[in-house]
Amino acid sequence: MVVPHGQDAYFRLRPSISLAPGGLHRLGDGVGLHQRMGGCAELFAEGDLAVVQGVGYPDPDRSHFRSMQVWHTADPRTAFGAGVVRPEAGWLGKLAAQVAREGGGMPALHLGTGDLPLSLKTRAGFTPTVRDARGFRLEEPAPGFAAARDRLLGPGGVGTGREANLATLRAAARSTYDAAARMQDLVRSGGRSSYPGHALAERLSLCAQLIAGGFGTRIFGLELGGFDTHARQGPSHAALLAELSESLTAFQRDLEAKGIADRVVTLVFSEFGRRVEENASKGTDHGAAGPALVVGRPLRGGLLGATPDLGELEAGDLPFGVDFRSLYTSLERDWLGLEASTPVPALGGLL
């Protein structure tokens, strides 16, 4: 995605899958953005995209599960494996709990088709997963259903034990039904801007509608999979980067058209980068440090972090130069105005 074409080692270590400099979008001296990311290149030129190089954490792990747990909890010390108690909350879930204490709206929302990511899980409370706009559609399967539902979900005593659990479930269900009713109104009344036909773009379009309509949610989580390019990396990786770039660009243009671009910042990250040297299948294997993207009008866009030296690898991987938690701190403290999940200082030059 971010190509250090100014270093001869790049072409030596990737003789089959290296990208020609002439087709890249310039980010800086000897560094270019993938040719299929023209939209992101436009945002970069406008100052609305920050490309952060060499993002990672100490003692990296090449396991998807372990590294995702680290990124999703903001804690490199957290354990993973059989017999280990898994974390009850992720870093975004902890932020959602802070937002919930302020009151009003649904603090966080997951837009996607999979399970709720660990990053959005909370110790108390409820983060819904919504597949698409149809997931908010309210239908009454039989006459009198709505009235019966309201009686069932009516307020009850807090109590202890089973009563407390039932009260929590009732509150979660009420919140979901209220959100569905509000979303129905927003979808009916809100106009749709131009988006490409990608699944990620569809979800970002819904996200923009919710923000513009005053839905009240401050934290949204979305995912784009498929980047585990162990074989024939070139075409599959290019298609994924095109979907990412086109979707992010359409989202940003939509926010601008709706007059809310100054209210939204988007972080794009992966659990790890890829090995620098290509494998025998014309792909790349699990690595360590990699780039992250931050998009938004409030940013000081540009190329942040030192370009990794391909002559100074650690076990074949890029050494990290930017602790991922410094990105989190920047967004938690300096953007959302909330308590940071880690003591790591914010990344300078971002906001």
C-alpha positions as CSV (number, residue, x, y, z in Angstrom):
1,M,0.0,0.0,0.0
2,V,2.8,2.4,1.0
3,V,5.8,1.7,-1.3
4,P,9.4,2.7,-0.4
5,H,10.4,2.6,-4.0
6,G,13.4,4.9,-3.3
7,Q,15.2,1.9,-1.7
8,D,16.9,-0.7,-3.9
9,A,16.2,-3.4,-1.3
10,Y,12.5,-3.1,-2.1
11,F,13.0,-4.4,-5.6
12,R,15.6,-7.0,-4.5
13,L,13.4,-8.5,-1.8
14,R,10.2,-8.4,-4.0
15,P,11.5,-9.3,-7.5
16,S,8.1,-10.6,-8.7
17,I,5.5,-8.4,-6.9
18,S,7.3,-5.0,-6.6
19,L,5.4,-2.0,-8.1
20,A,6.9,0.3,-10.7
21,P,7.4,3.8,-9.3
22,G,5.9,5.5,-12.4
23,G,2.4,4.2,-11.5
24,L,2.4,5.2,-7.8
25,H,1.0,8.4,-6.2
26,R,3.7,10.5,-4.6
27,L,3.6,10.8,-0.9
28,G,7.2,12.0,-0.3
29,D,10.7,11.5,-1.5
30,G,11.0,7.8,-2.4
31,V,7.6,6.9,-1.0
32,G,4.4,6.3,-3.1
33,L,0.8,5.2,-2.6
34,H,-0.5,2.2,-4.5
35,Q,-1.7,3.0,-8.0
36,R,-5.3,1.9,-7.3
37,M,-5.6,4.4,-4.5
38,G,-6.2,7.6,-6.5
39,G,-9.0,8.8,-4.3
40,C,-6.9,8.6,-1.2
41,A,-4.1,10.4,-3.1
42,E,-6.5,13.3,-3.7
43,L,-7.4,13.4,0.0
44,F,-3.7,13.4,0.8
45,A,-3.1,16.3,-1.5
46,E,-5.9,18.2,0.1
47,G,-4.5,17.6,3.6
48,D,-7.3,15.3,4.7
49,L,-5.3,12.1,4.9
50,A,-2.4,11.2,7.2
51,V,-0.3,8.2,6.2
52,V,1.4,6.9,9.3
53,Q,4.4,4.7,8.6
54,G,5.9,1.9,10.8
55,V,3.0,1.4,13.2
56,G,3.3,-1.5,15.5
57,Y,4.0,-2.6,19.1
58,P,6.9,-4.2,21.1
59,D,7.6,-7.9,20.7
60,P,5.2,-8.4,17.8
61,D,3.3,-11.6,17.3
62,R,2.5,-13.0,13.8
63,S,-0.7,-14.8,14.9
64,H,-3.8,-13.1,13.6
65,F,-5.7,-13.9,16.8
66,R,-3.0,-12.7,19.2
67,S,-2.2,-9.6,17.3
68,M,-5.8,-8.6,16.8
69,Q,-6.4,-9.0,20.5
70,V,-3.5,-6.7,21.2
71,W,-4.8,-4.0,18.8
72,H,-8.4,-4.4,19.9
73,T,-7.6,-4.2,23.7
74,A,-4.8,-1.6,23.3
75,D,-2.7,-3.8,25.6
76,P,0.4,-5.7,24.2
77,R,0.6,-7.6,27.6
78,T,-2.8,-9.2,27.3
79,A,-2.6,-13.0,27.1
80,F,-4.4,-15.3,24.6
81,G,-4.8,-19.1,24.5
82,A,-6.4,-22.1,26.0
83,G,-7.4,-21.7,29.7
84,V,-6.9,-17.9,29.6
85,V,-9.7,-15.6,30.6
86,R,-10.3,-13.4,27.5
87,P,-10.7,-9.6,27.9
88,E,-14.2,-8.4,28.6
89,A,-13.8,-5.1,26.8
90,G,-12.0,-3.5,23.9
91,W,-10.5,-0.1,23.6
92,L,-13.6,1.3,21.7
93,G,-15.9,-0.4,24.2
94,K,-14.2,1.4,27.0
95,L,-14.7,4.7,25.1
96,A,-18.4,3.8,24.5
97,A,-18.8,3.3,28.3
98,Q,-17.5,6.8,28.9
99,V,-19.8,8.2,26.2
100,A,-22.8,6.3,27.8
101,R,-22.2,8.0,31.1
102,E,-22.7,11.4,29.3
103,G,-26.1,10.1,28.2
104,G,-28.0,10.5,25.0
105,G,-28.0,8.3,21.9
106,M,-26.3,4.9,21.2
107,P,-22.6,5.3,22.1
108,A,-21.3,2.8,19.6
109,L,-22.4,0.8,16.6
110,H,-20.9,-2.0,14.6
111,L,-21.8,-2.0,10.9
112,G,-21.0,-5.4,9.3
113,T,-22.0,-9.0,8.8
114,G,-19.6,-10.7,11.2
115,D,-19.5,-11.1,15.0
116,L,-19.0,-8.0,17.1
117,P,-15.2,-7.2,17.2
118,L,-13.5,-7.4,20.5
119,S,-12.6,-3.7,20.1
120,L,-16.3,-2.8,20.6
121,K,-17.1,-5.1,23.4
122,T,-18.0,-3.6,26.7
123,R,-18.1,-4.9,30.3
124,A,-21.5,-3.4,30.7
125,G,-23.9,-2.2,28.1
126,F,-24.7,-3.3,24.6
127,T,-23.1,-2.5,21.2
128,P,-25.4,-3.6,18.4
129,T,-24.3,-5.1,15.1
130,V,-26.3,-3.8,12.1
131,R,-25.8,-5.5,8.7
132,D,-27.3,-2.7,6.6
133,A,-30.1,-0.2,6.6
134,R,-32.6,-3.0,6.5
135,G,-31.4,-4.1,9.9
136,F,-33.2,-1.2,11.4
137,R,-36.5,-2.0,9.7
138,L,-39.4,-2.6,12.2
139,E,-42.1,-5.0,11.1
140,E,-45.1,-6.1,13.1
141,P,-45.6,-9.8,12.6
142,A,-49.1,-9.8,14.0
143,P,-51.7,-7.3,15.2
144,G,-51.0,-6.1,18.7
145,F,-47.3,-7.2,18.6
146,A,-45.9,-3.7,19.3
147,A,-48.2,-3.2,22.3
148,A,-47.2,-6.6,23.8
149,R,-43.5,-5.8,23.1
150,D,-43.8,-2.5,24.9
151,R,-45.4,-4.2,28.0
152,L,-42.7,-6.9,28.1
153,L,-39.9,-4.4,27.8
154,G,-41.3,-1.9,30.2
155,P,-39.2,-0.6,33.1
156,G,-38.7,-3.1,35.9
157,G,-37.0,-3.1,39.2
158,V,-33.2,-3.3,39.2
159,G,-32.9,-6.0,41.9
160,T,-30.1,-8.5,42.0
161,G,-29.2,-11.8,40.3
162,R,-31.7,-12.8,37.7
163,E,-33.7,-9.6,38.1
164,A,-30.6,-7.5,37.4
165,N,-29.8,-9.6,34.3
166,L,-33.4,-9.3,33.0
167,A,-33.3,-5.5,33.6
168,T,-30.1,-5.3,31.5
169,L,-31.6,-7.3,28.7
170,R,-34.8,-5.2,28.7
171,A,-32.7,-2.0,28.6
172,A,-30.7,-3.3,25.7
173,A,-33.8,-4.4,23.8
174,R,-35.5,-1.0,24.4
175,S,-32.4,0.8,23.1
176,T,-32.3,-1.3,20.0
177,Y,-36.0,-0.8,19.2
178,D,-35.7,3.0,19.8
179,A,-32.6,3.1,17.5
180,A,-34.5,1.1,14.8
181,A,-37.4,3.5,14.9
182,R,-35.1,6.5,14.6
183,M,-33.0,4.9,11.8
184,Q,-36.2,4.1,9.8
185,D,-37.0,7.8,9.8
186,L,-33.5,8.8,8.8
187,V,-33.3,6.3,5.9
188,R,-36.7,7.5,4.6
189,S,-35.8,11.1,4.7
190,G,-32.1,11.2,3.9
191,G,-30.9,11.4,0.3
192,R,-28.2,9.1,-0.9
193,S,-24.9,10.5,-2.3
194,S,-22.9,8.8,-5.0
195,Y,-21.0,5.7,-3.7
196,P,-19.3,2.8,-5.5
197,G,-20.9,-0.6,-5.4
198,H,-18.7,-2.0,-2.7
199,A,-20.0,-3.6,0.6
200,L,-17.7,-1.2,2.6
201,A,-19.1,1.8,0.7
202,E,-22.6,0.7,1.5
203,R,-21.8,0.7,5.2
204,L,-20.0,3.9,5.1
205,S,-23.0,5.5,3.4
206,L,-25.2,4.3,6.2
207,C,-22.7,5.7,8.7
208,A,-22.8,9.1,7.0
209,Q,-26.6,9.1,7.1
210,L,-26.6,8.3,10.8
211,I,-24.1,11.1,11.6
212,A,-25.9,13.7,9.5
213,G,-29.3,12.7,10.9
214,G,-28.3,13.3,14.5
215,F,-28.5,9.6,15.5
216,G,-26.1,10.3,18.4
217,T,-23.6,7.5,18.0
218,R,-20.0,8.7,18.4
219,I,-18.1,5.5,17.6
220,F,-18.6,3.3,14.5
221,G,-16.8,0.1,13.7
222,L,-16.5,-1.4,10.2
223,E,-14.3,-4.1,8.8
224,L,-12.8,-5.0,5.4
225,G,-11.3,-8.5,5.2
226,G,-9.2,-10.4,2.7
227,F,-5.8,-8.9,3.1
228,D,-4.1,-12.2,4.1
229,T,-2.3,-12.3,0.7
230,H,-0.1,-15.3,1.0
231,A,-0.3,-16.1,-2.7
232,R,-0.8,-14.2,-6.0
233,Q,-0.8,-10.9,-4.0
234,G,-0.8,-8.5,-6.9
235,P,-4.4,-8.6,-8.3
236,S,-6.2,-9.4,-5.0
237,H,-4.4,-6.8,-3.0
238,A,-5.0,-4.2,-5.7
239,A,-8.7,-4.9,-5.8
240,L,-9.0,-4.6,-2.0
241,L,-7.0,-1.3,-2.0
242,A,-9.3,0.0,-4.7
243,E,-12.4,-0.8,-2.6
244,L,-10.8,0.8,0.4
245,S,-9.8,4.0,-1.4
246,E,-13.0,4.4,-3.4
247,S,-15.1,3.8,-0.3
248,L,-13.2,6.1,2.0
249,T,-13.1,8.8,-0.7
250,A,-16.9,8.6,-1.4
251,F,-17.5,8.7,2.4
252,Q,-15.4,11.8,2.8
253,R,-17.1,13.6,-0.2
254,D,-20.5,12.7,1.3
255,L,-19.5,14.2,4.7
256,E,-18.4,17.3,2.9
257,A,-21.6,17.5,0.9
258,K,-23.6,17.1,4.1
259,G,-21.6,19.8,5.8
260,I,-20.3,17.5,8.6
261,A,-16.8,16.8,7.4
262,D,-15.3,18.7,10.4
263,R,-17.1,16.3,12.8
264,V,-15.6,13.0,11.6
265,V,-12.2,11.3,11.8
266,T,-11.6,7.8,10.4
267,L,-8.9,5.5,11.5
268,V,-7.8,2.6,9.2
269,F,-5.6,-0.1,10.7
270,S,-4.7,-3.8,10.4
271,E,-3.4,-6.2,13.1
272,F,0.0,-6.4,11.4
273,G,1.9,-5.6,8.2
274,R,3.5,-8.2,5.9
275,R,7.0,-9.7,5.6
276,V,9.2,-7.6,3.4
277,E,10.5,-10.4,1.3
278,E,8.0,-12.1,-1.1
279,N,7.4,-15.9,-0.7
280,A,7.5,-18.6,-3.3
281,S,3.8,-18.1,-4.1
282,K,4.2,-14.5,-5.2
283,G,2.6,-13.3,-2.0
284,T,3.7,-12.2,1.4
285,D,3.5,-13.7,4.8
286,H,2.6,-12.3,8.3
287,G,4.8,-9.5,9.3
288,A,5.0,-6.9,12.1
289,A,4.9,-3.1,11.6
290,G,2.9,-1.6,8.8
291,P,1.1,1.6,7.8
292,A,-2.1,3.1,9.2
293,L,-4.4,5.7,7.6
294,V,-6.2,8.5,9.4
295,V,-8.8,10.5,7.3
296,G,-10.6,13.6,8.2
297,R,-11.0,17.4,7.7
298,P,-9.7,18.2,11.3
299,L,-6.4,16.5,10.6
300,R,-3.0,17.8,9.7
301,G,-2.6,15.4,6.8
302,G,0.7,14.2,5.5
303,L,3.3,11.5,5.8
304,L,4.0,10.8,9.4
305,G,6.6,8.5,11.0
306,A,10.0,7.7,9.6
307,T,10.1,5.6,6.4
308,P,11.4,2.2,7.5
309,D,14.9,1.3,6.4
310,L,14.7,-2.0,4.4
311,G,18.3,-2.6,5.2
312,E,17.6,-2.7,8.9
313,L,15.0,-5.4,9.3
314,E,14.2,-7.4,12.4
315,A,13.8,-11.1,11.6
316,G,12.7,-10.1,8.1
317,D,10.1,-7.6,9.4
318,L,9.9,-3.9,9.5
319,P,10.7,-2.6,13.0
320,F,8.0,-0.4,14.5
321,G,8.7,3.3,14.9
322,V,5.2,4.4,16.0
323,D,3.4,2.7,18.9
324,F,-0.2,2.1,17.7
325,R,-1.4,3.2,21.1
326,S,-0.1,6.7,20.4
327,L,-2.7,6.8,17.5
328,Y,-5.4,5.7,19.9
329,T,-4.4,8.4,22.5
330,S,-4.6,11.1,19.8
331,L,-8.1,10.1,18.9
332,E,-9.4,9.4,22.4
333,R,-8.0,12.4,24.2
334,D,-7.4,15.1,21.5
335,W,-10.3,14.3,19.2
336,L,-13.1,12.7,21.3
337,G,-12.1,14.5,24.5
338,L,-12.3,11.2,26.5
339,E,-9.9,9.5,28.9
340,A,-7.2,7.7,27.0
341,S,-7.1,3.9,27.3
342,T,-3.3,3.8,27.7
343,P,-0.6,6.0,29.2
344,V,1.3,6.2,25.8
345,P,1.6,9.9,24.7
346,A,-0.3,11.0,21.6
347,L,1.2,11.0,18.2
348,G,2.5,14.4,17.4
349,G,1.5,16.2,14.3
350,L,-1.8,14.4,13.7
351,L,-4.4,16.8,15.2
